[in-house]
Amino acid sequence: MWIVNHIFKKYGVKEITTEEFRENWRQPPALFYQKYLPEGYDEAERSKLFQELQLDKDCPAATQFPEVVQLIHKCKDKGYFLTVVSSDFPETLLPEVKGYGLENVFSKIVTDANDKLEPVQTIIKENNLHLEDTFFVGDSNHEIDVAKQVGIKSVAVTWGFTSEQKLRSRNPDYVAHTPGELENVIL
């Protein structure tokens, strides 16, 4: 929220609450910002500002979920093929991966993926993944939609960007309210 509201301030837009953000968040992010920013704003400029704000020393750190890190390690220990497809920039995501002790855990990390369809399709094809055994875990409707488009299972987690009601509107295969519920689904 800190970054979003700083972007809004730059464009002279009123701040929004976390609840409003979770109800209105869309991916690719440009779809979200089109709703709020003045007509004709420069998306490349907005994206650059977002990246700068992520690196700002005053930007609050991402919420840590030690149980999720433990689950990722359990999946790796069981021989699961693990990848990350994120809209975050490498300058912020890769240090987080390192900080969580997840280096060398993922077979591939894709960053700056505002539209996740093509990277997911590529990962599935290049690695001959079996669709019926593949999960896309995410916190936005976009990830549920991508999972459905490529024919894999979607797992919506409710502790992220999007409200549970909005996630459920896309009919994910599974909804996880806690890391423990997520573990029950994928293990």
Secondary structure, 3 states (H helix, E strand, C coil): CHHHHHHHHHCCCCCCCHHHHHHHCCCCHHHHHHHHCCCCCCHHHHHHHHHHHHHCCCCCCCCCCHHHHHHHHHHHHCCCCCEEECCCCHHHHHHHHHHCCCCCCCCEEECCCCCCHHHHHHHHHHCCCCHHHCEEEECCHHHHHHHHHHCCEEEEECCCCCCHHHHHCCCCCEEECCHHHHHHHHC
